[in-house]
Amino acid sequence: MGQQQLLFITLGVIIVGIAVITGLMVFDQAATENKKNQIQIECVTLASMAQQFWRVPSERGGGGRSFIGFTIPPALDTTDSGIYTIRIVSRDLITISGVDRMLQLGQDTIKVVIEATPNNFTVADDN
């Protein structure tokens, strides 16, 4: 009976170990997805600000139907989630890139690109 109990204990330890590893993997995937969603949300916010800039007449400090001159506000270019830069800017198109701040720590990075036109935008992963 002693060998059977030892076998059950060993089997139980293996099952618990597999469950813990699976739980850690699921948690890591959820955290990565959450970070990606946060970066996308902040990119959409910046795209909305750029679209608002496009609509405001130049006499009132806007772009006067142009994205040229739009800059990311200093308080929003680097957040807890990511670092945001303008890649391309033209009269009717602006492309904003968001990169996960974990890039600085050498971890896997999340990159999001958003292209905005005056009336629409598209979000894409840049991995």
Secondary structure, DSSP 8 states (H G I E B T S, - for coil): -HHHHHHHHHHHHHHHHHHHHHHHHHHHHHHHHHHHHHHHHHHHHHHHHHHHHHHS-GGGTS-SS--TT----HHHHB-SSEEEEEEEE-SS-EEEEEEEGGGGGTS---EEEEEE-SS-EEEEE--
